[in-house]
């Protein structure tokens, strides 16, 4: 599992961290009552350290895992079925992350991401059926999509649109994120922006517009969002 936390840094969630998360969920409320109690038992300075590990934002130290398993050995020995921990060889590698940059207008000029190399791989539960991840540029979809966050995308091969959902679309010479709704004609959709507060000369900066379905080169549903963290 890999995901981007800061530009240029990719972290891999190791098998011992996956094992800790599984055991944590099994023992919480039985062997310990909360993160504060567990943090004290394992010698962490703050309960937030446990939270960061459970949310896969950092790995657990091997020694901490050993202490955890030794501390709650009686509870683990009493389990009818020991947890199944995925091994690195069999673990899901994640979806490729492609870096793209926006133009000065905030709209990305089209270029095929398949011609570029992934900058890393993203994985967290729930995105197994996604195909790739891209960053968000610009502010047209704020607050749903924040500039700089990463999104997991699923390619919609039949181009069937669920009205009201947010999509990544490649059409004409551009690529962008928009909320799509049904158009007045069967061969059209209306691309909407969530950001309706920014105005230029008294008019919406990100006004809705019509797209011909036949002009859409690639249609991808936004399945999950990995927002930037401020810590």
C-alpha positions, 0 to 999 in steps of 0.5 A, spaced: 500 500 500 502 506 498 499 513 498 502 520 497 502 524 504 507 530 501 510 531 494 515 527 493 514 522 499 511 515 498 510 510 504 509 503 504 504 500 509 508 494 511 505 487 513 506 488 520 502 494 520 496 490 517 497 485 522 496 490 527 490 493 524 487 487 524 488 485 531 487 492 534 480 491 531 479 484 534 481 486 541 478 493 542 473 493 547 476 486 550 483 487 551 483 495 552 478 500 552 481 505 547 487 509 544 489 512 550 489 506 554 493 502 548 498 508 547 500 508 554 501 500 554 505 500 548 509 506 550 507 511 545 507 519 547 500 520 545 494 516 543 494 520 536 500 515 534 495 509 534 490 513 530 495 514 525 497 507 524 490 505 524 488 510 518 495 507 515 498 514 515 504 511 518 507 504 520 508 501 526 515 499 529 516 492 529 518 492 537 511 495 538 508 490 535 512 485 539 510 488 545 503 489 543 502 481 541 506 479 548 501 484 552 495 481 550 497 474 548 492 471 553 487 474 549 490 472 542 491 465 544 483 465 546 481 466 539 478 461 535 481 463 529 487 467 528 487 473 524 489 472 516 495 477 515 496 478 507 503 477 506 507 482 501 507 477 496 500 476 495 498 483 497 494 488 493 499 492 489 494 498 489 493 503 483 498 507 479 498 514 481 499 519 475 502 526 476 499 531 472 499 539 472 494 544 470 495 550 466 494 557 468 487 557 467 486 551 472 484 546 466 489 541 464 490 540 457 489 533 454 495 528 454 495 521 455 497 519 462 498 512 459 504 515 456 507 517 463 510 513 468 506 512 475 509 516 481 507 511 486 501 507 488 495 508 492 491 503 496 486 503 502 480 499 503 475 500 498 478 502 492 480 495 489 476 496 483 479 503 481 483 503 475 488 509 477 489 515 481 490 523 479 491 529 483 486 535 483 488 541 480 484 548 481 478 550 485 472 549 481 469 543 485 471 546 492 469 544 497 468 536 494 474 536 491 480 540 494 486 543 490 492 538 491 488 532 494 488 525 490 482 521 487 481 514 486 478 513 479 474 507 476 473 507 468 466 507 466 467 503 459 460 504 457 460 511 458 453 510 462 453 516 467 449 516 473 446 523 474 449 528 480 455 524 481 462 527 480 467 524 474 473 525 471 472 527 464 477 527 458 474 531 452 476 535 446 483 537 448 482 538 455 481 534 462 477 536 468 473 534 474 465 535 474 459 533 476 455 531 471 447 531 470 442 530 464 442 534 458 436 537 454 438 532 449 439 525 449 446 526 446 448 531 451 450 532 459 451 538 463 458 539 466 457 542 473 462 545 478 460 545 486 464 552 487 459 557 485 461 562 490 467 565 485 465 570 481 468 574 475 465 581 473 458 579 477 458 572 473 460 565 476 467 563 474 465 556 473 459 556 470 455 550 467 456 548 460 454 542 455 458 536 453 456 532 447 457 525 450 460 523 443 466 527 445 468 524 451 474 520 450 475 517 457 469 517 463 471 515 470 467 515 476 470 519 482 470 513 487 474 515 493 478 522 495 485 522 499 485 529 502 491 533 504 493 532 511 495 539 515 500 535 520 
